[in-house]
């Protein structure tokens, strides 16, 4: 590892570091990546960190794993609420304005639903009586 390198942000000098641990937080989940190494800017008003290739890869993998875990967690919550409301995935997709496969993809954790979808289902979880009002105002499903 090169001893000193210029900081890409402020032009100051970056010093090498090793064995650094960093905790990543995402959507209420966290993971700590240990043994990170790279360079850190010595300028007090900058302190930018640059990871070496291996540390950058491990940090990115841990971050990606948290995002996927949060999606699965959200999907499980939406599935539980949808079943509680006795809705099919197709009905849930119509209710939220999504496509015919949209809700399935949410429940599998393949895509992250908009916050409005999550908020709607959390509200319906607490107040299931509101579902009748929403369904009454929804256009009828088209025959295939």
VOLUM-648166 format. One line per 8 residues: number of its first residue (from 1); for each residue y, x, z of C-alpha. Coordinates in steps of 0.02 Angstrom, whole numbers, always signed. Layout:
NUM> Y:X:Z; ...
//
This chain:
1> +0:+0:+0; +171:+68:-48; +269:+116:+108; +436:+39:+59; +482:-79:-81; +640:-177:-124; +658:-356:-64; +660:-476:-212
9> +781:-592:-120; +914:-483:-42; +881:-310:-112; +848:-239:+62; +699:-133:+108; +528:-209:+140; +415:-121:+265; +225:-138:+263
17> +138:-247:+392; -46:-277:+432; -155:-387:+542; -28:-530:+544; -83:-707:+587; +5:-860:+518; -25:-1043:+562; -8:-1169:+421
25> +33:-1351:+462; +12:-1497:+343; +8:-1684:+379; -42:-1661:+560; -178:-1533:+519; -167:-1346:+548; -260:-1185:+513; -226:-1005:+561
33> -251:-868:+433; -281:-699:+515; -279:-520:+455; -137:-544:+331; -49:-392:+262; +95:-354:+145; +279:-313:+162; +423:-388:+262
41> +608:-365:+230; +692:-267:+369; +860:-355:+343; +891:-467:+496; +965:-608:+393; +820:-607:+268; +649:-562:+343; +561:-616:+181
49> +373:-585:+184; +272:-532:+31; +83:-541:+47; -34:-421:-42; -153:-499:-169; -298:-530:-48; -185:-604:+87; -97:-714:-40
57> -265:-780:-104; -328:-818:+73; -164:-901:+123; -167:-1009:-35; -349:-1058:-6; -313:-1110:+173; -160:-1210:+117; -259:-1297:-21
65> -400:-1339:+101; -275:-1423:+219; -202:-1527:+77; -376:-1584:+23; -427:-1623:+203; -268:-1728:+226; -306:-1824:+65; -484:-1860:+124
73> -417:-1917:+293; -291:-2034:+210; -427:-2099:+93; -542:-2139:+240; -400:-2231:+327; -360:-2334:+170; -545:-2375:+146; -561:-2434:+326
81> -406:-2545:+312; -457:-2614:+140; -628:-2662:+207; -551:-2739:+362; -444:-2847:+248; -598:-2890:+142; -516:-2828:-18; -607:-2749:-164
89> -538:-2586:-233; -479:-2682:-386; -386:-2807:-276; -307:-2666:-175; -252:-2581:-337; -173:-2742:-399; -87:-2767:-233; -10:-2593:-239
97> +28:-2594:-425; -98:-2460:-469; -223:-2448:-610; -401:-2512:-597; -468:-2342:-538; -317:-2295:-433; -377:-2355:-265; -548:-2276:-289
105> -463:-2108:-321; -359:-2130:-162; -513:-2168:-57; -608:-2019:-127; -461:-1904:-88; -441:-1857:-270; -258:-1907:-274; -126:-1934:-142
113> -56:-2111:-139; +130:-2139:-130; +197:-2157:+48; +238:-2339:+8; +51:-2376:-20; +3:-2292:+143; +142:-2382:+238; +93:-2550:+163
121> -88:-2532:+217; -41:-2470:+390; +72:-2621:+409; -67:-2737:+350; -186:-2652:+472; -70:-2705:+614; -23:-2875:+538; -168:-2935:+428
129> -93:-3110:+426; +40:-3044:+305; -93:-3016:+171; -97:-3202:+128; +89:-3200:+95; +74:-3049:-20; -74:-3121:-115; +13:-3289:-138
137> +160:-3204:-223; +52:-3091:-333; +16:-3141:-514; -162:-3197:-546; -285:-3066:-607; -307:-3062:-796; -482:-3100:-862; -560:-2949:-949
//
